[in-house]
Amino acid sequence: MAGHQLLGKQGEALAVQWLVERGYTILHQNWRYSYYEIDIIASKSNVLHFIEVKTRRSKKYGLPEESVSDKKIENMMNASDEYQYRNPGWKRIQYDVMSITISNNIPAYYFIEDVYL
């Protein structure tokens, strides 16, 4: 597995831990539909959260959250439509971005809630 893929997996594991510590229930990781993927699907307080995780080792190429494009959010929304079709009953949903920068093996988290295009 390439280094950036390992970093991505590490970031997703850190994100799951961070979310669970804050009361989220993790429903799925790396949920796929067609060629779309949602990194984390979680719930908290009757809200369904679709979460994109971005992880970097430095800010050399910008902050992790800056790499989440409009197209990525649009793809996440398309996949979430299918997820909701298969799992009906959710009255509230939101799209979130978890940004993690790991410097000297210490993660810094930035959670952006309720992202829209």
For each residue, the residues with C-beta under 8 A, 3 or more apart:
1: 5 6 9
2: 5 6
3: 6 7
4: 7 8
5: 1 2 8 9
6: 1 2 3 9 10
7: 3 4 10 11 55 56 57 102
8: 4 5 11 12 53 55
9: 1 5 6 12 13
10: 6 7 13 14 55 102
11: 7 8 14 15 53 54 55 98 100 102
12: 8 9 15 16 29 30 39 40 53 55
13: 9 10 16 17
14: 10 11 17 18 55 100 102 107 109
15: 11 12 18 19 39 40 51 53 98 100 109
16: 12 13 19 20 26 29 40
17: 13 14 20 21
18: 14 15 21 22 98 109 111
19: 15 16 22 24 26 40 42 51 98
20: 16 17 23 24 25 26
21: 17 18
22: 18 19 44
23: 20 44 45
24: 19 20 42 43 44 49
25: 20 42 43 44
26: 16 19 20 29 40 41 42
27: 41 42 43 48
28: 31 38 40 41
29: 12 16 26 39 40 41
30: 12 37 38 39
31: 28 37 38 41 79 83
32: 36 37 79
33: 36 79 82 83
34: 79 82
35:
36: 32 33 75 76 78 79 82
37: 30 31 32 79
38: 28 30 31 41 50 51 52 76 79 80 83
39: 12 15 29 30 51 52 53 98
40: 12 15 16 19 26 28 29 49 50 51 53 98
41: 26 27 28 29 31 38 48 49 50 51 83
42: 19 24 25 26 27 48 49 51
43: 24 25 27 46 47 48 49
44: 22 23 24 25 47 49
45: 23
46: 43 91 92
47: 43 44 90 92 93 94
48: 27 41 42 43 84 90 92 93 94
49: 24 40 41 42 43 44 93 94 95 96
50: 38 40 41 76 77 79 80 83 93 94 95 96
51: 15 19 38 39 40 41 42 95 96 97 98
52: 38 39 68 72 73 76 95 96 97 98
53: 8 11 12 15 39 40 97 98 100
54: 11 64 65 67 68 97 98 99 100
55: 7 8 10 11 12 14 64 99 100 101 102
56: 7 59 61 63 64 100 101 102
57: 7 101 102 103
58: 61 101 103
59: 56 62 63 101
60:
61: 56 58
62: 59 66 67
63: 56 59 66 99 101 110
64: 54 55 56 67 99 100 101 110
65: 54 68 97 99 110 112
66: 62 63
67: 54 62 64
68: 52 54 65 72 73 97 115
69: 72 73
70: 73 74 117
71: 74 75
72: 52 68 69 75 76
73: 52 68 69 70 76 77 95 115 116 117
74: 70 71 77 78 117
75: 36 71 72 78 79
76: 36 38 50 52 72 73 79 80 95
77: 50 73 74 80 81 95 117
78: 36 74 75 81 82
79: 31 32 33 34 36 37 38 50 75 76 82 83
80: 38 50 76 77 83 84 93 95
81: 77 78 84 85
82: 33 34 36 78 79 85 86
83: 31 33 38 41 50 79 80 86 87
84: 48 80 81 87 88 90 93
85: 81 82 88
86: 82 83
87: 83 84 90
88: 84 85
89:
90: 47 48 84 87 93
91: 46
92: 46 47 48
93: 47 48 49 50 80 84 90
94: 47 48 49 50 113 114 115
95: 49 50 51 52 73 76 77 80 114 115 116
96: 49 50 51 52 111 112 113 114 115
97: 51 52 53 54 65 68 111 112 115
98: 11 15 18 19 39 40 51 52 53 54 109 110 111 112
99: 54 55 63 64 65 109 110 111 112
100: 11 14 15 53 54 55 56 64 107 108 109 110
101: 55 56 57 58 59 63 64 107 108 110
102: 7 10 11 14 55 56 57 105 106 107 108
103: 57 58 106 108
104:
105: 102
106: 102 103
107: 14 100 101 102
108: 100 101 102 103
109: 14 15 18 98 99 100
110: 63 64 65 98 99 100 101
111: 18 96 97 98 99
112: 65 96 97 98 99 115
113: 94 96
114: 94 95 96
115: 68 73 94 95 96 97 112
116: 73 95
117: 70 73 74 77
